[in-house]
Amino acid sequence: MFSTHQVSNQSSPLSGFDPLACDPALGSALTRYAVGDLTALALEAGSAEAREHGRLADENPPQLRTHDRYGNRIDEVEYHPSWHWLMERAIGHGLHAAPWAQGPGAHLRRAAGFYLWSQAEAGHGCPISMTYSAVPALRWSPELAAEFEPKLTASGYEFGLRAPQEKSALLAGMSMTEKQGGSDVRANTTTAEPLADGTYRLIGHKWFTSAPMDDLFLTLAQTQNGVSCFLVPRVLPDGTRNEIRLQRLKDKLGNKSNASSEIEYTGAIGHLIGEEGRGVRCIIEMVSMTRLDCVLGAAANVRIALSEAAHHVQQRSAFGARLADQPLMQQVVADLALESEAATTLAMRLAAAVEQEEHDLLRLALPATKFFVCKRAPYVVAEALECLGGNGYVEESGMPRLYREAPLMSIWEGSGNVTALDLLRALAKQPTSREAILAELDAAAGENATYDHAVHRVRAELADPRPERARALAESLALTLQASLLQRYAPPSVSDAFIATRLGEPGRTFGSTPIANPKALFDRIAPGQ
C-alpha cells in the first residue's frame, strides 16, 4: 500500500488567536485615548467559533420570501442562524447605538470594538453601523428621538416583525438611493403626501435598502418644499405591516451575509424628521457616521488579511527556508503592515475626533480618509491573498471572501468621485476646516524633510482646489495625515518607512521600495504561534 496523502508544509488555520495582541497600532490608540480593556471582545472575535459563524453566514446568504404558501404578501427575509449569532454578539458588545446613551469614551470604545469584531465577519456590520448612525439624524426631531432612541441604544437583539412599540430593542436602516440618482439624492422621485394626523404617505421605489428586516428606516422623499427626511417603520403601531414591498435582493459581489434589497413604498406611512425641504441636512448626520464605519471596516478587512498572510508565511517553507525568513517576502509583508498600521491609526484618530466633537477636522479628514483608505483595501487584500499563493485563491482559505468584501467600503456612502468632491464643498462652505487639518499636519512638522515637503504640496492644493484635482487632494490629505500620526505615535522604524515608501519615491507594487529592517515590522504584526 502506497501512501500519497501525507499533508506537510501547510499552515494551520488562523483561529483561536488574539487580534488585539498582534495589532500594535490599535493597542497604542487604546492607551493613548484611554479606551479601556477590549481583550474579551478581541478574543471572541478571533475565536474559532466566531470565525466559523462568519464563514457560515457568508456561505448561506439570506433568502427573500415575498409571499406565503397561500399567496399572501409577507415580504420577509430569512437569515442563517450564524447571522443571528453574530448580531447578538455585536449588540451585546455595544457596537450598535449604545454609545449615544453612555458616558465619555463610549464612541471610541465602540469604534475600536467595531474594528475588531468586523474581522470575524463584515456583512452583519451594516445594520449595526446604520443603527449607530441613525441616532444623530433622528435627533432633528426631539419627539421621535424621545420615542425611539432608548430602544435603538438598548442592549438586546429582537429579530422579527412586530410594532416598534412592542419591542424593547430596535434596529434602524437607511433607504435613500434610487436608480435614476444614486448618490445624487436630490434626484429622488419618491413622493411624500402629508396626512391629517401629521404623518405622511410615501410612494416610490428605492434602488438600495440594506438589511430590510430592520425595524425603522430613514428615507428621503420629495414634498412640496423639496427633499425631506422621514422615519418609516416596518410595522405600524396597530401591528399591521407598513406598505413596504421587497422587490428583490441584490446579487452582490461580496457582503453576501447581508441582505441588500430593492423596495417599493406603496403608500407607506412615515414621520417627518426635521423640516420639510431640509432632508439632506438631516440625513448627512447619518452619512457621516457610516463613513467613519466605512473607514473602520476597510481597516479591519486590511488587518485580518494581513494577519492571514503573516500567519501563513510563518509556517510555510519554500526553497529551503520559511517564507517569513525570505528577504523579499519580509519586504512584502512589512509593506502591508505599514498600510495596515497607518489605516488603523488614522481610523482611531477620526473616532477620537467624533468623541471630542472636532467638527472642523472631521469635515475634511473624514471624506479624505474614506476616499483613500477604502480605495486602498482591494490592493492590500489582493497582495495578502497572493502571499498564500494558490491556497489563497481557494474559497476554503477565507481570502476570497475578504477580497470580495474589499471594494464595498469605497462605494458605500459615496463612491470615490462623490467623496473626493465633498472635500471641495467643505472648503467652500466651512473654511475653518482647512485650518483644522493643517494644524493636525503641522503637529509633526520639522522631523522629516520628505514629510515637510509633502505638507507644503498639500497647502498648495488646499489653496487652489479644483474639481479635476479632487482625488489628488483627497489622497494627499490622507497620506500626510497618516504620516503625521505615525511620526507622533509609532516607532521611527514604522514612520520613517511609511514616509519613504508613501511620500518619497513609492514603488508601484507592495515590496518594491526597500524597507529597512523589514523583519522588525513583520514581527510587530504577526499573530502568535
C-alpha positions in Angstrom: 0.0 0.0 0.0 1.4 3.3 -1.1 0.6 6.4 0.9 0.5 9.5 -1.2 -1.6 11.8 1.0 0.7 12.9 3.7 0.0 16.6 4.5 3.1 18.6 5.2 4.4 22.2 4.8 0.9 23.6 5.2 -0.1 26.3 7.6 -2.7 25.7 10.3 -6.0 27.6 10.3 -5.8 31.1 11.9 -8.3 30.6 14.7 -8.3 30.9 18.4 -6.0 33.9 18.2 -6.0 37.4 19.8 -6.3 40.1 17.1 -5.5 42.8 19.6 -2.3 41.3 20.8 -0.7 41.4 17.3 -2.1 44.9 16.5 0.3 47.5 17.9 -1.5 50.3 16.1 -4.8 49.6 17.9 -3.1 48.8 21.2 -1.3 52.2 21.1 -4.6 54.0 20.3 -6.4 52.3 23.2 -3.7 53.5 25.5 -3.5 57.0 24.0 -7.2 57.6 24.2 -7.7 55.7 27.5 -10.3 53.4 25.9 -10.0 50.6 28.3 -9.7 46.8 28.1 -11.1 45.1 25.0 -9.4 41.8 25.5 -12.6 39.8 25.9 -14.1 41.2 22.7 -10.9 40.6 20.8 -10.6 37.0 22.0 -14.2 36.3 20.9 -13.6 37.9 17.5 -10.6 35.7 16.9 -12.1 32.6 18.3 -12.7 29.5 16.1 -16.4 29.8 16.9 -16.8 33.4 15.7 -14.8 32.7 12.6 -16.8 29.7 11.8 -20.1 31.7 12.2 -18.6 34.2 9.8 -17.9 31.6 7.2 -21.4 30.1 7.5 -23.2 33.4 7.4 -21.3 34.2 4.2 -21.9 30.8 2.6 -25.6 30.8 3.4 -26.9 34.2 2.2 -30.3 35.5 3.2 -33.4 34.4 1.2 -36.3 36.6 0.2 -39.8 35.3 0.8 -42.3 37.7 -0.8 -45.4 35.5 -0.3 -46.5 32.7 1.9 -47.8 29.4 0.6 -51.3 30.8 0.2 -50.3 33.8 -1.8 -50.4 36.3 1.0 -47.8 39.1 0.8 -45.3 38.7 3.6 -42.1 40.5 2.5 -39.7 38.7 4.8 -36.1 37.7 4.7 -34.7 34.5 6.2 -31.2 34.6 7.6 -28.9 31.7 8.6 -28.6 31.1 12.3 -25.0 32.3 12.2 -26.2 35.7 11.1 -28.3 36.0 14.3 -25.3 34.7 16.4 -23.1 37.4 15.0 -25.8 40.1 15.5 -26.4 39.1 19.1 -22.7 39.3 19.9 -22.2 42.6 18.2 -25.1 44.2 20.0 -24.0 42.5 23.3 -20.7 44.2 22.9 -22.4 47.6 22.4 -21.3 48.1 18.8 -24.7 49.4 17.7 -26.2 52.7 19.0 -25.3 52.1 22.7 -22.6 54.8 22.9 -25.2 57.5 22.5 -26.6 56.6 25.9 -23.3 56.1 27.6 -20.6 58.4 29.1 -17.3 59.8 27.9 -15.2 57.5 25.8 -18.1 55.3 24.6 -17.7 56.2 20.9 -14.0 55.5 20.9 -14.6 52.2 22.6 -17.3 51.3 20.2 -15.1 52.3 17.2 -12.3 50.0 18.4 -14.7 47.2 19.1 -16.4 47.6 15.7 -12.9 47.3 14.1 -12.0 44.2 16.0 -15.4 42.5 15.6 -15.6 43.2 11.9 -12.6 40.9 11.4 -14.8 38.0 12.3 -17.4 38.8 9.6 -18.1 42.1 7.8 -21.6 41.8 6.4 -23.6 42.0 9.6 -21.8 45.2 10.4 -24.1 47.0 8.0 -27.3 47.0 10.3 -25.0 47.5 13.3 -23.5 50.6 11.7 -26.8 52.0 10.4 -28.4 51.7 13.9 -25.4 53.6 15.4 -25.6 56.3 12.7 -29.4 56.8 12.8 -29.4 58.4 16.3 -27.8 61.8 15.4 -30.2 62.2 12.4 -33.2 61.2 14.5 -32.4 64.0 17.0 -33.5 66.6 14.4 -37.0 65.6 15.7 -36.9 65.5 19.5 -40.2 63.8 19.8 -39.2 60.9 17.6 -35.8 60.7 19.3 -37.5 60.5 22.7 -39.7 57.7 21.5 -37.2 55.5 19.6 -33.7 56.4 20.8 -33.9 54.4 24.1 -34.8 51.3 22.1 -32.1 51.9 19.5 -29.5 52.1 22.2 -30.8 49.2 24.2 -28.6 46.1 24.5 -30.9 43.5 23.0 -31.5 41.8 19.7 -35.1 41.2 18.9 -35.4 39.8 15.3 -38.9 39.6 13.8 -41.8 41.7 12.6 -43.5 43.4 15.4 -44.5 47.0 16.1 -41.6 49.1 17.4 -43.8 50.0 20.4 -43.9 46.3 21.4 -40.2 45.7 21.3 -37.6 46.6 23.9 -34.8 46.9 21.3 -34.8 48.2 17.7 -32.5 48.3 14.6 -32.5 51.1 12.1 -31.7 51.2 8.4 -31.3 53.7 5.6 -33.1 53.9 2.3 -32.1 56.8 0.1 -30.7 55.9 -3.3 -32.9 55.5 -6.4 -31.9 54.0 -9.7 -32.0 57.3 -11.6 -30.0 59.2 -9.0 -27.7 57.0 -7.0 -25.5 59.3 -4.8 -27.4 62.3 -6.3 -30.1 62.0 -3.7 -31.7 65.3 -4.8 -32.8 63.4 -7.9 -35.1 61.2 -5.8 -38.6 60.8 -7.2 -40.3 59.2 -4.2 -43.1 61.5 -3.0 -44.5 62.2 0.5 -48.0 63.4 0.9 -49.0 64.9 4.3 -51.9 63.3 6.1 -54.4 64.8 8.5 -52.7 63.1 11.6 -49.3 64.7 10.9 -47.8 61.6 9.2 -47.0 61.3 5.5 -47.8 58.7 2.8 -44.8 57.7 0.8 -44.9 56.4 -2.8 -41.7 55.4 -4.7 -39.0 52.9 -5.5 -35.7 52.6 -3.7 -32.8 51.0 -5.5 -30.7 50.0 -2.4 -32.0 49.3 1.0 -29.7 47.1 3.1 -30.9 45.0 6.0 -34.6 45.3 5.0 -35.7 43.4 8.1 -34.7 46.2 10.4 -37.5 47.9 12.4 -37.1 51.5 11.2 -35.7 53.2 8.1 -34.5 56.7 7.5 -35.5 57.6 4.0 -35.7 60.6 1.6 -38.8 61.7 -0.3 -40.0 64.8 -2.2 -42.5 67.1 -0.6 -43.9 70.4 -1.8 -40.9 72.1 -0.1 -38.2 69.7 -1.5 -36.3 66.7 -0.4 -37.3 65.8 3.1 -36.2 63.1 5.6 -38.7 60.6 7.1 -38.7 57.8 9.6 -40.6 54.8 8.2 -41.4 51.8 10.5 -41.7 48.3 9.1 -44.7 47.6 11.3 -47.3 50.2 12.3 -48.5 50.7 15.9 -51.6 48.6 15.4 -49.5 45.6 14.3 -50.2 45.8 10.6 -47.3 45.9 8.1 -46.4 49.2 6.6 -46.8 49.4 2.8 -43.2 48.5 2.1 -42.7 45.9 -0.7 -39.5 43.9 -1.0 -39.0 43.5 -4.8 -35.8 41.5 -4.8 -32.4 41.0 -3.1 -29.3 42.2 -4.8 -26.9 39.6 -6.0 -23.7 41.3 -4.9 -20.0 40.8 -5.5 -19.4 40.4 -1.7 -21.1 41.2 1.6 -23.1 38.1 1.0 -24.4 37.6 4.5 -26.2 41.0 4.5 -29.4 41.4 2.6 -29.5 44.4 0.3 -32.8 44.9 -1.4 -34.9 46.9 -3.8 -38.1 48.1 -2.2 -41.3 49.9 -3.1 -43.2 52.3 -0.9 -46.8 51.8 -2.0 -48.4 54.2 0.4 -46.0 53.6 3.4 -46.6 55.8 6.5 -43.6 57.9 7.5 -42.8 60.6 10.1 -41.1 63.8 9.1 -37.7 64.3 10.7 -36.7 67.9 10.9 -38.1 70.4 8.5 -39.6 69.9 5.0 -37.1 70.5 2.3 -34.1 70.0 4.7 -33.8 66.3 4.3 -30.3 66.2 3.1 -29.1 68.2 6.1 -30.7 65.6 8.3 -29.5 62.5 6.5 -25.9 63.8 6.3 -25.7 63.2 10.0 -26.2 59.6 9.4 -23.9 59.5 6.4 -21.0 61.0 8.3 -21.2 58.3 10.9 -21.5 55.5 8.4 -18.5 56.9 6.6 -16.5 56.5 9.8 -17.6 52.9 9.9 -16.5 52.5 6.2 -13.0 53.5 7.3 -13.1 51.2 10.3 -14.5 48.4 8.2 -11.8 48.8 5.5 -9.1 49.0 8.1 -10.4 45.8 9.7 -10.5 44.0 6.4 -6.9 45.0 5.7 -5.9 43.9 9.2 -7.4 40.5 9.1 -6.0 39.9 5.6 -2.6 40.9 6.9 -3.0 38.5 9.8 -3.8 35.7 7.5 -0.8 36.4 5.3 1.6 36.7 8.2 0.3 33.6 9.8 0.7 31.6 6.6 4.3 32.7 5.8 5.4 31.9 9.3 4.6 28.2 8.7 5.1 27.7 5.0 8.5 26.9 3.6 9.9 27.2 0.1 13.4 26.9 -1.5 14.9 25.7 1.8 13.6 28.3 4.2 10.4 29.6 5.8 8.7 32.2 3.7 8.9 34.5 6.8 12.7 34.3 6.6 12.9 35.1 2.9 14.1 38.7 2.4 11.6 39.5 -0.4 8.6 38.1 1.5 9.7 40.1 4.5 9.6 43.2 2.3 6.1 42.5 1.1 4.6 41.7 4.5 6.3 44.7 6.1 4.9 46.9 3.4 1.4 45.5 4.0 2.0 46.1 7.7 2.7 49.7 7.1 -0.5 50.1 5.2 -2.5 48.5 8.0 -0.9 50.4 10.8 -1.4 53.7 9.0 -5.1 52.9 8.2 -5.8 51.8 11.8 -4.0 54.7 13.4 -5.9 57.2 11.3 -9.3 55.5 11.8 -8.9 55.7 15.5 -7.9 59.4 15.3 -11.1 60.1 13.4 -13.1 58.2 16.1 -11.4 60.4 18.7 -12.4 63.4 16.7 -16.0 62.2 16.8 -15.8 61.7 20.6 -14.3 65.1 21.0 -16.7 66.8 18.5 -13.8 68.2 16.4 -16.2 69.1 13.6 -13.8 71.2 11.6 -11.2 68.5 11.4 -13.8 65.8 10.5 -15.3 67.9 7.7 -12.1 67.3 5.6 -10.4 64.4 7.3 -13.3 62.1 7.2 -14.1 62.2 3.4 -10.4 62.2 2.6 -9.7 59.1 4.7 -12.9 57.4 3.5 -11.7 58.0 -0.1 -8.2 56.8 0.3 -8.2 54.0 3.0 -11.3 52.4 1.5 -9.9 52.6 -2.0 -6.6 51.0 -1.0 -8.2 48.0 0.7 -8.7 45.9 -2.5 -5.0 46.3 -3.4 -3.8 45.3 0.1 -6.1 42.3 0.3 -5.1 41.1 -3.1 -1.4 41.2 -2.2 -2.1 39.5 1.2 -4.1 36.8 -0.7 -1.1 36.3 -3.0 1.1 35.6 0.0 -0.8 32.4 0.3 -0.2 31.5 -3.3 -2.8 29.2 -4.9 -4.1 28.3 -1.4 -5.2 31.9 -1.0 -7.3 31.7 -4.2 -9.3 28.8 -2.9 -12.5 29.6 -1.1 -11.7 27.4 1.9 -8.9 29.8 2.8 -11.3 32.6 3.5 -9.2 35.1 1.5 -11.6 35.3 -1.5 -14.4 36.4 0.9 -12.1 39.2 2.2 -11.2 40.2 -1.4 -14.9 40.3 -2.5 -15.7 42.5 0.5 -12.8 44.9 -0.1 -14.3 47.2 -2.8 -17.6 47.8 -0.9 -16.4 50.3 1.6 -15.2 52.6 -1.2 -18.6 52.5 -2.8 -20.9 52.7 0.3 -21.8 56.2 1.4 -20.4 57.9 -1.7 -18.0 56.3 -4.2 -14.6 57.8 -5.0 -15.6 60.9 -7.0 -18.5 61.8 -4.8 -16.3 61.6 -1.7 -13.4 63.5 -3.2 -15.7 66.3 -4.5 -17.1 66.6 -1.0 -13.7 68.0 0.1 -14.2 70.9 -2.3 -17.7 71.6 -0.9 -16.3 71.6 2.6 -13.5 74.0 1.7 -16.1 76.4 0.2 -18.8 76.1 2.9 -16.6 75.6 6.0 -13.3 77.4 5.5 -12.3 76.7 9.2 -11.9 73.0 8.2 -8.7 73.9 6.3 -7.0 75.4 9.3 -8.1 72.4 11.5 -6.5 69.9 9.2 -3.3 71.9 8.7 -2.9 72.1 12.4 -3.1 68.3 12.6 -0.4 68.1 9.9 1.8 70.8 11.5 1.9 68.9 14.7 4.5 66.6 13.1 6.5 69.3 11.2 10.2 69.6 11.3 11.1 66.0 11.9 11.3 64.7 8.3 12.2 66.7 5.2 10.2 64.4 2.9 7.1 64.8 5.1 7.5 68.6 5.3 7.7 68.8 1.5 4.6 66.7 1.2 2.7 69.1 3.6 3.9 72.0 1.5 2.3 70.4 -1.5 -0.9 69.9 0.4 -1.0 73.5 1.4 -0.8 74.5 -2.3 -3.6 72.1 -3.2 -5.8 73.4 -0.4 -5.2 77.0 -1.6 -6.4 76.2 -5.1 -8.8 73.3 -5.0 -10.1 72.3 -8.4 -12.6 69.6 -9.4 -10.1 67.7 -11.6 -7.7 67.6 -8.7 -10.1 66.4 -6.1 -8.9 62.9 -6.0 -5.3 64.0 -5.8 -6.2 66.3 -2.9 -8.0 63.5 -1.0 -5.1 61.2 -1.5 -2.5 63.7 -0.3 -4.5 64.7 2.7 -5.0 61.1 3.8 -1.3 60.2 3.3 0.0 63.2 5.1 -2.5 62.6 8.0 -1.3 59.1 8.3 2.4 60.2 8.2 1.7 62.9 10.8 0.1 60.4 13.2 2.8 57.7 12.7 5.6 60.2 13.4 3.9 61.2 16.6 2.7 57.8 17.9 4.6 54.9 16.1 8.3 53.9 16.4 10.7 55.6 13.9 11.1 52.2 12.1 7.4 52.5 11.2 7.0 56.2 10.5 10.3 56.5 8.6 9.5 53.5 6.4 6.0 54.8 5.7 7.2 58.3 4.7 9.9 56.8 2.5 7.5 54.4 0.7 4.4 56.6 0.5 5.6 60.2 0.4 9.1 59.7 -1.1 9.6 57.7 -4.3 7.0 55.0 -3.9 7.1 51.8 -5.9 4.1 50.7 -7.9 3.7 47.4 -6.1 4.0 46.3 -2.5 7.5 45.3 -1.6 9.2 47.1 -4.5 10.5 50.0 -2.4 13.2 48.7 0.1 12.3 48.9 3.7 15.0 49.0 6.4 14.7 46.1 8.8 11.5 44.6 7.4 11.7 41.6 9.9 11.1 44.0 12.8 7.9 45.3 11.1 6.9 41.7 10.4 7.4 40.6 14.0 5.5 43.6 15.1 2.2 42.5 13.5 2.5 38.7 13.2 -0.2 36.6 15.1 1.3 34.5 17.8 2.1 30.9 17.0 
